Amino acid sequence: MKIKDVIISKSYTGFFFDDQQAIKKGAINEGLFYLGKPELSGFTSIRQKGEAISVQLILENGLVGYGDCAAVQYSGTGGRDPLFLADEYIPFIEEYIMPLLIGESIDEFKTLAKKYDKILIKGKKLHTAIRYGLTQAFLSATAVSQGKTMAQIVRKEYGIEEEVYESVPIFTQSGDDRYSNVDKMIMKEADVLPHALINHVDTKLGRNGEILAEYVNWLRNRIQKHKPNPDYNPVLHIDVYGVIGIAFDNDIDKMTDYLVSLEKIAYPLRIRIEGPVDAGNKADTIYYLKVLREELEKRNSKLEIVADEWCNTLEDIIDFGEAKAGHMLQIKTPDLGGVNNVIEAILYCNKIGIGSYCGGTCNETNISSEVSTNIAVACMATQCLAKPGMGVDASYMIVKNEMNRILARANRR
């Protein structure tokens, strides 16, 4: 089956683009806006609307494959590609990419995905968002042409022999609304929660970590008070955007002491801390996460560290994995470019025994979220992000419903 036509259109994402550099320097909130001038190239304000480009591949038989070119909320930082604006990249896709796609065979997803993930235009690889969207559309098109789910295509082409398709724990994000959104998560029995967006020392962590400690205590008590059934014991997963390192001057002993104290507060619930340190570069971030993991294990701590910043590409994930820089790696789906890299990253993490978090960003779309859910299920990821957006209800609905559709269809005999 070949691609007969390609249609692209400007789309919107489930959240915003945020200038993380300006926020870390203390940009002030005014409602949903941030006051001040942006720091990163391409931003016209510290927070601006999220944009994407939708790709529709029209096949010879009239069926359609869908994908959305989307980039992360914190674009242009942490070693990532620059800000992805639809009006800037639509002409590029029309001129250089669409003519190449006409006539391409979609009989095998893997071959086509690798081709366009590595293709060079004017000597450069495509923006990660473009590679992300194109390969979603390839997987979607291959699946519809064969009458299968995307998860089934992944297992078939990557030799995953497991026949039964099972649920993957879903991680829900609260954003700044870290209290009422937790109530939604508890009601919906989210497997992993709450994210919490701890991205500022003075207002969200505390100079000695006291604000976050109080929040973890509140979380534990809130869950115990309102859990829908006695067996509901979600994993706490809190993203701190490197601010623990900032507060404790990257002192290993002080950071370890603090992390162990959080674990005690969270008990009997398990707890994960994402991004405790952002050292400003990949090598040093790997070093700190590796040593933190080692120190926690020396103390028989069960708290898990999750790597995020500087762990962007498939190559980065392998580097973090080989160093054991954390107990779990976030596979931030748009940052990897082609979704073929997402598949390989999950399979790699599973192989070496490190947690595989099929993540992404609040700044995605329903289409990209459904595709990555198929991949998480097919590859048996450790957990899967509820996305897009930070409102819990819509993101959880999109991912959970797609997951249930996959299980119902793929397991039907």
N, C-alpha and C positions, 0 to 999 in steps of 0.2 A: 504494500500500500504506500502511495506517495503523497506528498504534500502538493495540493493543487493551488492553494492561495494562502496568503497571510494577511491578517487584519490586526492592526494595533490601535490602541486608544489610550488616552490619558485616564488614569484612575487615581483614587484616593485610598489611603491606608487607614488602619484602625487607630492611629495615634499621631504623633508629631515627630519632626526632626528637632533634636535639642543639641545646642552647642555645649558639650560636656566640659570643655575647657573653661568657658565663661562661668558655668555653674559651679565648678570646683573652686573658682576664684572668688566666689561669694555673691553671684548674681541674686538679686532679691526677687521673691515671688510677689506678684500682684494678681490675685486670682490664679488663672491658668497661665498668665503671661509672666515673662521674666523681664525685669528692668535692666537697662544697660546696653552696651554695645557688644556685638558678637566678637569672638576672638578668632574663630576658624574661617578659612577661606570658603566663599560661596554662600555663607549665611547672611541674610539681610536682617535677621533678628535672632535673639538667642533661642527662641522657640518659634517654629513656623510649621505650617501644615505639612503633613506627610503626603508624599506623592509616589505613584507607581505607574508603570506602563503595562497594560494588559495585552497579551499576545493570544490570538486565536489562529490555530492552524487548521485550515479547511482541507480535508482529505478527499481523495478521488471519489469516494462513495458518499460524500456529503457530511460525514461525521466530523466532529470538531474536537481538537485537543486544546486545553486551556492552561495558561501559565501567567503569572504576574511577576514582572521585574520590580523587585522591592529591595530597599536597603534598611539597615538598622537605624534605630532612634538616634544613637550616638555615632553618626557617620563622620568621617574625616578625622577620627582620633583613634588612639590605641593601635596604630598600624593599619587602619582600614582605608579603603578607597574613599575618594572625596564625595561630597554631597551629591545625591542623585536626584536631579530635577527633570521632570517629564519633558517640559518644553525644550530643554537643552539636548536631550538624548533621542527624542522621537525622530528628528531629521537624520541623525546618525544611523539609526536602525533602518529607516526607509532607504537610505542611500547605499549602505554597505552590507546589511544583513539580510533584508527581505529577498533580494535577488538570489542570494545563495541558497535560501531555504526552498524555493520553488523546485519541485522535482526530487527532493530528498526522500529516501525511503525511511519509513518509520517502523519497519518490521522488527527491528531490534533497537531498543532504547539505549542500551549501554554504549554501543558503537557511536551512535549519533551524538550522545551527550559528551563523550570524551572528545570528539572532533571539535565541537563548538566551545567546549570549556578551554581548549588549548589553542584555538584559532587566533591568529595574529592579524590585526588590521592596522596598517601603517606601522608595523613593527611592534605593536602593543597588544596585550591580551584585552579582551572586552572587560568593561566594568563588571564587578562581581554581581551587581543587580541584574544586568542583562543576561549573564550566564545563568544566574539563578532562575530567571523567568523563562528563558528558552528551554532549559532542560526540564523544568516542570511541564511545559507544553509537550515536549517529546514523550515524557513518561505518560502523560494523560492521553496523548494521541495513540501511542502503542497499546495502551490498555483498552481504549474504546474500540480500536480496530480488531482486537482479539476477543472482545467480549469478556474481559476479566477486570478485576480490581487492579489498581496500581500496585498494591501490596503483593498480589500474585505475580505480577510481572517482575518485580524486584527479586522475589524468591527464586523464580525460574531462571533469570539471567545471571544471578550471582551465586547460584548453587546452594542456596539455603535449604537444607533438607527437611527441616521441621515442618510437619504437615498441618499441625493444629495452629490456629491463629488465636492469640490471647491478648487480653487488655494490657496496656502499658500504663503505669501510674501517671496521673496527670498533675502537673505543677501549675498552680494558679498564681497570678500576679496582682498585687493590690495597688501598685503605684503609691502615690502620696496618701490616698485614702485608706490608711493601714488599720483602721478600726472597723468601720461599718462594712468594708469589703471582706474582712475576716469573717464576719457573721454570715455573709453570703456563702463563703467557702465552707463553713461548718455545716450550714443547711444542706448544701449540695454534696457533702461528704467528699470534698476534694482530697486526693491522696497526699499531696504535698502542698504546703502553703507557708508564708503568704507573700514572699519577695520583699515587701516593706520599703524598698527604695531608700535605704540609709546612705545618702550620698553627700552628707555635710556633717562635719565634726561637731560644731557648736550647737546646731539645731536638732540633729537626729541621732548622733552617737553619744555625745557628751565627751568632755575633755579626758575623763577617766573611764569612758564607756558606760556611764551610769544611766543615760537615757535609754540606750538599747537594752541594757540589763533589765530595766523596769518594764520595757515593752515585751521582752521574752517572758517575764513573769506574768504579765497580763495575758499573753497568748496562751500559755499553759492553763491558766485558771479559766479563761474564756472557753477553751475547748472542753475542759473537764466539766464545766457547768452546763454547756449546751450541746454536748455531743448527742447525735441522733440515736445512737445505740452504744452499748457498752464496749463493743469491739472496735469502735472508731478511734484510732490512734494515728493521726496523720504525722508525717515527717515535717518538721519545721525547716524551712529553707529560706535564709535571709541573705539578700544581696547587699553588700556594704561598700561596693565601688572603691575599694582601696583605703577607706577612711580609718580603719583600724591601724594600718601602717602609719598613716599621717599622725594619728593621736598618740601613738606610742613610739614615734621616731624609728619605726622598723626594728625595734629592739626585740629579738626573737624570744627571750625569756619573758618579757612583759606581755608580748602578744600571746604567747602560749598560756601564761597564767590567766589572761583575760578570757581566752577561748574556753579553757577548762571551767572557768566560773560560769560561763553561759551554759555549758553542758549541764552543770549541776542544777542551774535554775530551771532548765527545760525538762528535766527528768520528771516523769518516766517517758517523755517523748524524745525521739531521736532528733538531732539538730544538724543542719549543714550550714556552713557560712561560705558564701560565694564572694570571691575577690577580696580576701582580707588585706592583700597588699597589691598595689599597682606601683611598681618601681620605676615606671616611665620608659622601660624598654623590656624586650622579651627575655634576654639572658638573665637579668637581675630578678625579674619577676619569677622565672623558673626557679632560680636559686632560693628565693624566700619561701615559695610554696613547697618546695622539696624539703627544706629544713624544718618548716613548720609541721609538715606531715610527720617527719621523723621524730620531732620532739613530742608531738601529741601521742604517737605510738609508744614512745618510751614511757609515757605516763599511763599507758593502757586506756587512753581516752578513746571514746567511740565517736566523738565529733568528727564530721567529715568536712574537708576543705574542697571547694569547687573552683576550678580554674575558669577564668573568663577573659579578662583583658590580655591582649597579646597572643591569645590562643585562638587565632582567626582562621587560618587555612588548614588544609589537610596536613601539610608539612609541619605547621605549628603544633597541631594535635599530636602528631607522632613524636615531635621533640619533647612536648610536655609529658607524654606518656612514657617515653623511654627514661626520662628523669624521675618519674613518679612524682611529678610536681602537682600534688593534690590527690584526693581520693576519687574525684569525679571531674570529668572535663565537659564543659558546655560546648556542644557542637552548634555554634551560632549560625544557623542554616544560611542566611543571606551572605555571610562573610566568606563562606567556602566556595562561592560561585556556583558551579554546576552541582545539582543535587546528587549526581553520581559520586561526588566527593563526600557528601553527607552520608551516603550509604557506606562508603569505604571507611569513613571515620568511625561510625557506630560499630561496624564489624571489627575494626582494629581494637577499639577500646574493650569490646567484649572478649576478644582473643587474649589480651594481656591482663585481664582481670581488673580493669579500672572502670569506674562508673561512666556510662554513656548517656549523657543528657542531651536528647534531641531537642534543642532549644530554638533560638531565633530571637524575635523582637516583637514588642507590642506594635511596632510600626510596619506590620505586614498586612496581608489581605486574607479574606476568607479562602480564596483559591490556594494561595501558598500554604496556608495553615492546613488545609485538607490534604495537600500533596505530602507535606512533611509528616502528617499523622500516618498516612499509608506507609511511609518509609520507616517510621518508628515501630509500627506494628510488625512489618515484614522482617526487620532486623532485630527485633526483640530488645529495644533500647531499655535502659534502666528507668528512665522517665521521659515524659514528653510535655512540652510547654503548651498551656492553654493560651491561644493567641488568635487574633490580634487584640489590641486595646488593653486597658487597665481596669475595665469595669466589672470583670469577673463573669457576669451573666452571659454576655454574647460570646466571649472567647471560650468559656467552658462548654457552652452549647455547641459551637462549631466543631470543636475538637472531639468532644465526647460523642456527639451524634455521628460524626464521620467514623470514629472508631467502632461504634456499635454497628454501623452499616457494613463496614469491612468484615467484622467478625461474623455477622449474620450471613453475608453472601459467600465469603471465602470458605467458611466452615460447613456450608450446606453440601450435603452429599447426595 
